[in-house]
Amino acid sequence: MNAPSLATFQPSFVRLLGWLISLGPVLACVPGESGRPPSGDGPPTGGDDEYARQRASMVDRQLHARDIDDPQVLEVMARVPRHEFVPEDYRDLAYADRPLPIEKDQTISQPYIVALMTQLARPQPGDRALDVGTGSGYQAAVLAELVDEVYSIEIHEELADSARARLARLGYRNVEVRHGDGYRGWPEAAPFDLIIVAASPPEIPRPLIAQLAPGGRLILPVGEGFGQELVRIEKAFDGTITRESIAPVSFVPMTGEARHDTDQDR
């Protein structure tokens, strides 16, 4: 699941090696399952200092040691308290190299995937971002540290409500959370400089492409089951769309309208 910026794209063998290293943690935790990380990723003993140490280790071992090299992304990943975004029963695994279950049979992505998708999106100060699939709010929090405005949409009302309250409690004032179907995006807040999607539709939602600003980037998994791939869509200033396949991934499926016939969007 490796993909640095276009300027530093690694050879395919290196990408494959990184994918094989990270594949186990990604596929080992499907929604609703539990498990423990490999030895060496032991639970923190609690306390802010210990969580800060765990974050620093996460950045060094899971992110920087692979292909996450954007200094701003690394800095934010070292600062955002991921343990605040996981259920109490899983806080000892908050900084482990794996996804974790949250409510409504959904997951919070492993830290590497959050960092990778953020790096691929190239967030900049002044940008407006759309986060599709709020979940616990972790991706929204990471983006909120890097851009001016974040609009986050979640199809499960319970998750939207809890994420909104959590982000407010943690002091994120530039994030707006809405309950709704992310397949259609957030038209009244568009256009967006970047869109990150945390669930896999069978096909790329055309409404999301339409809501990209000129020069915008859309990062999402596409496909079903074990046939998913992480994709980056870019819209040129003349409206031209380019698609780049990054790596195989495993995400929860996008529900709602994404599961219906998408011929209407063609």
C-alpha positions, -999 to 999 in steps of 0.1 A, spaced: 0 0 0 28 23 -9 27 55 -29 48 86 -23 44 118 -42 47 117 -80 82 132 -78 95 103 -56 75 74 -69 93 42 -60 101 12 -83 74 -14 -85 95 -40 -66 99 -16 -36 62 -8 -37 53 -45 -38 77 -52 -9 60 -25 12 26 -38 3 35 -73 14 48 -60 47 16 -40 54 -9 -64 39 -11 -86 70 -23 -59 94 -48 -45 69 -65 -78 61 -62 -92 96 -88 -70 110 -122 -71 93 -151 -52 110 -161 -68 143 -130 -90 147 -104 -86 175 -68 -96 178 -34 -85 190 -6 -69 171 27 -86 165 51 -87 195 69 -54 198 37 -34 194 28 -38 231 1 -18 247 8 16 262 6 18 300 -16 50 298 -10 87 303 -4 115 278 34 110 279 31 73 270 7 80 242 31 107 229 59 81 229 37 56 211 29 82 184 65 90 180 73 53 176 44 49 151 57 78 130 93 64 130 86 27 125 53 26 105 54 58 84 89 73 79 105 39 76 82 32 47 75 59 21 57 87 41 81 115 36 59 147 37 72 165 68 39 181 74 20 148 73 46 132 96 43 161 121 5 159 122 5 122 126 28 126 156 4 151 171 -32 139 165 -42 117 195 -54 85 177 -63 69 210 -91 94 214 -107 80 182 -108 43 190 -132 25 214 -120 22 250 -115 -15 246 -90 -10 219 -70 20 233 -40 -3 241 -38 -9 203 -44 27 192 -9 31 177 -4 -4 164 1 -10 127 -34 -21 119 -70 -10 115 -94 -13 145 -131 -19 148 -154 9 157 -192 11 160 -216 0 133 -193 -27 120 -169 0 106 -132 5 111 -106 31 117 -79 27 91 -44 17 101 -22 48 107 -1 41 76 -31 42 53 -43 74 68 -9 90 63 -6 75 28 -39 88 16 -32 122 32 2 124 15 -13 115 -18 -39 142 -15 -12 169 -10 -32 191 14 -21 228 16 -31 257 39 -61 274 24 -75 242 9 -111 229 13 -113 192 19 -141 166 18 -138 136 40 -162 108 29 -168 82 56 -162 101 88 -161 70 110 -146 81 143 -133 114 129 -96 105 128 -90 113 92 -110 145 95 -88 156 125 -56 149 105 -69 170 76 -81 198 99 -45 203 110 -34 208 74 -62 227 56 -85 256 63 -119 237 60 -129 201 63 -164 188 54 -169 153 66 -199 131 57 -210 98 74 -238 75 64 -243 62 99 -261 88 120 -248 74 153 -212 77 140 -217 112 126 -231 124 160 -203 108 180 -176 121 157 -190 156 157 -190 156 195 -155 141 197 -140 166 173 -156 195 191 -143 182 224 -108 180 211 -109 215 198 -113 211 160 -133 241 150 -127 239 112 -145 206 107 -182 203 98 -198 168 101 -229 158 84 -250 126 84 -257 116 48 -247 95 18 -211 103 8 -216 89 -27 -232 123 -37 -206 143 -18 -215 177 -4 -226 198 -34 -233 231 -16 -198 232 -1 -180 223 -34 -157 226 -51 -130 208 -30 -93 209 -34 -90 174 -21 -114 145 -14 -105 114 6 -129 85 8 -126 58 35 -150 32 20 -148 14 -13 -175 19 -40 -177 -5 -70 -169 24 -93 -156 59 -88 -186 82 -79 -190 107 -107 -205 133 -83 -172 134 -64 -152 140 -96 -176 168 -105 -170 184 -71 -132 185 -75 -118 220 -80 -95 225 -110 -62 211 -97 -80 189 -72 -71 154 -60 -95 126 -52 -81 96 -32 -102 65 -27 -103 27 -28 -123 13 -57 -136 -22 -62 -152 -50 -42 -139 -77 -19 -102 -85 -25 -103 -68 -58 -99 -33 -43 -72 -8 -54 -63 26 -40 -67 52 -67 -57 88 -71 -78 110 -95 -65 144 -105 -84 171 -123 -63 194 -144 -70 231 -147 -85 225 -181 -109 199 -167 -89 168 -179 -91 138 -155 -62 114 -149 -63 82 -129 -34 66 -112 -36 31 -95 -15 31 -63 -17 -4 -46 -41 -31 -35 -61 -23 -4 -89 -36 18 -116 -12 30 -152 -16 42 -176 -13 12 -193 20 5 -230 16 12 -261 36 2 -264 48 -34 -230 33 -42 -245 -1 -41 -272 8 -67 -268 8 -104 -245 37 -113 -256 39 -149 -275 71 -141 -242 89 -135 -229 80 -170 
